[in-house]
Amino acid sequence: MSEISTPHTPLTRRNILARPQSESLFVAFSLLIVSGALLFLCVLIVQLLIDGLPRFELSFFTGTPSRIAERAGIFPALMGSLWLMGIVAIFAVPLGVGAAVYLEEYAPKNWLTGFIELNIANLAGVPSIIYGLLGLQLFVRICGFERSVLSGGLTLSLVVLPVIIIAAREALRNVPKSLREGALALGATQWQSIFHHVLPNATPGILTGCILAFSRAIGETAPLITMGALTYVATAPSTPLSAFTALPIQAFNWISRPQAAFHTNAAAAISLLLVVLLTFNIIAVILRAKLERRN
């Protein structure tokens, strides 16, 4: 058999026969690594559920924190997390989607736009504790919101805003260009084309990105601790300026105590947090499937 070569890599019979074997080894190695990581994660989750599920009772969900582990509850922390997610939804989603629409549909392609896009990509990788320091200085001290649930929600909004912008831009970019051109050809304005055709088709991707951003926000602890969120709050927030705690902070408070009963409470709080995260992801999958079928 004559050898076929290219200017870069000679293609010989030995290379042709060795390539499937090397690919098989790479696939096997990748499966081994992924299976080991998933197995380790499953062991951790099962151990967490074994420790935490015995505390899943009504008094635990409706009770308040206590120095006695058996009487301690999670209600103020659970309501604080729901308040935080509500504030994140109000502020981060409109700003993120609006910024994505502007950058993708209206902004000219020049050095300034490229600079903004580069900074958004970099902000998505900034450690969340930096956002906590920014929230402490901006919302707590300068704006005078104190260590309230509003300050915490705005800080978490800054954390997830780059993620929402990037996900929304990808969803808008996946809408066929012919859809825009067809609407413009029929006499629609650019905004009518975006509002009535582009956004409805991009909604599944935008919604999925937003839900995943909420999943990250509800599990963040470092920004809230940095901005001075309390570890012990006896009542649930009633206004945006109320003091608050959240599920990750309450779990951190319990796990730092030496008593084994508080560690069980921490496992129950983390299990509840996992249930909330799983619920968010299931909702995202269901809504995405329905919207895709409707479109």
N, C-alpha and C positions, 0 to 999 in steps of 0.2 A: 504494500500500500504506500503510495507516495505521500510525503508529508506536505501539509498545507500550512503556510506560515503567514503571519501578518507582520507589519513593521514593528509591532509592540511585543506580542507574545507568540512564540512558535506553537502551533497547534499540531501536536503529534499524537500517535496512537496511544502512547502512555498517558498523555494528558487527558485524552478523551475517556480512557478507562478509569483514571484516578479521580476524575471530577465527581461522578455519582457517589463514590465511596467517601470522599471528603465531605460532600453535602450531607450524606447520611449521618456521619459522625457529628457534624455541626448541629443537625436537627435533634439527634439523641442527646447531645450535651445541653442544648437549650431546653428541651423537655425536662431533663433532670433538674436543672436549676429552677425552672418555674414550678415543677412539682414539689421540690423541697421547700420553696418559699410558701406555696399554698398550704402544704402540710403543716408547716410551722404556724402559719396564721390560723388555720383551723384548730390546732391544739390550743392556742391562746384564747380563741373565742369560746371554745367548749369549756375550758377551765374557768373563764370569766362568767359564763352563764351558770355553771355549777355553783360558783360562789355567790352569784348575785340573785338568781331566781328565787331562792327562799325568802327574800325580802320584798318580793313583788306582791304586795297586799295593799288594800285600800288605805290603811293608815299611813303607809310609806309615801303614797302619792299625794295625800291631802295634808300631811303633817308638816310641821316647821322644824328647822334645825334645833338640836338639843345637845346638851352635854352628856346625856345618857343615850348611848347608841341605839338601844332598842326602841326609843321614843322618837328618834330623829326622822324627819321627813324631807321630801324633795320639792314640795309645792312652790315655795318662793323661787328656787333656782329654775324650775321648769317654766314658770310664768316669765321669769326674767329672760330666758332663752327665747321664748315666743315673742316677747316685746322686742328683743334685739332683731329677730328675723323680720318682724313687721317693719321696723325702721329701715333695715337694709333693703327690703322690697320697695319701700316708698322712695328712697333716695338713690340707691345704686342702679336699679333697673332702668328708670327713665333716662338718667344721665348716661349710663353705659350704652343703651340702645341708640339714644340720640347721637352720641359721639361716633358710634359705628356707622350710622346712616350718613352723617356728614363726611366722615373720612372716606367712605366707600363710594358715595354717590355724588357728592358736591365738591369736595376739596380738590384743588388742582394738584397735579403731580409735579411738585417742585421740591427744593431742598428743605423748606420749612415743613411740608407735610412728611417728608422722609424723616426729619428730625423728631417730629411728634410721634410717628409710628415707632421709631427706635426707642424712644423714652417709654412708651406704653409697654413695649415688649420687655424692657429692662425692669420696669416697675412690677411686672408680674412675677419677677424672680427675687424681689427685695424681701429679706426676712420680715416676718410679721411683727417682730418686736420693734422694728424701726417705725412702723405705723403706730404702734402704741405710744412711742415717744412723741410722734407728731400729734396724735390725738390729745395727749396730756397737755402739750403746749398750746395747741390751737383751740380745742373745744373746751377743755377744763379751765385753762387760765385766761386765754385771750377772750373767747366768747362768753365765759362766765357760766357755762352750763354745769359746773361742778362735776362731781363723780356720779353722774346720773345715767340712767338707761339711754337717754338721748346721746350723751357723749360716747357711750359704748357702741350704740348703733351706728353713729356717724363714723367712728373709727373703723368698725368692721366694714362699712360701706367703702372706705378707702382701700381696704385690703382686697376686696373682691372686684372692685371697679375695673382694673385692667383685665381680669379674667373674663368679665362680661363683655367688655369691648372686643377682645380678641375673638371670643366665641360668636358674637353677633356679626362681626365682619366676615368670618368664615361662612356663616350661614347666608349672608347677603351675597357673597362672592359665588356661592354655589347655585344661585338662581340664574337660569339661562339668560343671556343677553338678548336673545330674540324676544323674550317676554317684554322687556323694556321697550325695544324698538317697535314691537307691534302696537303697544299702547300709545307711544308717541306718534306713530303713523296714523292712528285713528283720531288724533286731535287732542289727546290727553296732555296735560302739563306734566312736567317732571315730577312734581309732588303727587299728583293724582296717580301717575304710574307707580311711584314708590308705595303710596299708601294703600292702593286698591289691588296691586298685583305683586309687587316685590315682597313687601312685608308679610302678607298672608302666606306666601310660599316659603319664606325664610323663618316663619314663626316656630316650626318644630325644632330647628337647630338652635334658635335663640332661646327658646324655653328650656331646652336641655342644658345649655350653657348656664342659664340662670339658676336652675335647680342644683347643678353641680357646684356653682358658686355658693349657694346657700348651705350646701353640705359642708363646704370648707369653713364658712363663717361660723356655723353653729358649733364646730369643734375647736375653734381658736381659743387659746387660753392666754398666751403671752401678751397680746395687745391689751387685753382687759386688765391683767395684773399690772402691766407697766403703767397704764393710765390711772391705776389706783382703785379698781373695783373691789368691793368689800367681799371678804370670805364668809362673813356671817351676817345674814339679813333675815329677820324674823317674819317679815311680811312681804307679800308680793307687790310689785310695782303697781301703782294706781294712776300715775301720770308720767309723761316723758321725763320729768325732772326728779323722779323718785330714785332713791338709792336702790341698788339691784345687786344680785349675784346671778350666776349662770351655772348650768350643769357641769361644764368642765372645771370651773372654779370650785364648786362644791365638792366634786370628786377629788380635786387636788387637796382641799382642806381635810377631807376625811382620810385620804391615803397617807397624809403626813403625820397622823396621830399614831401612837404606839399600840393602842388597843386593837385586838383582832376584830372585834365587833364593828369598829368603824371601817376597817378594810372591807368587810362584807357589804357595808353601806356604799362604799366607793365602787365596788364591783357592780352593785345594783344600779348605781347612777350611770356608770359607763355602759351597762347593758341597755338602759333606757335610752341613752344617747345613740347607741347603735341602732336601736329600733326606730328612732326618729330619722336617722340618716337613711336607713333602708326604706322607710316610708316615703321619704323625699325622692329617692331614686326610682321606686316603683311608680309613683305618680308621674315622674318625668317620662318614663317608658310608655305608660298608658296614654298620656296626653300626646306624646310624639306620634304614637301609632294612629291615634284617632285623627289628628290633624293631617298626617300624611295621606290617610285614606280619603279624607274630605277634599284635600287639594287635588 
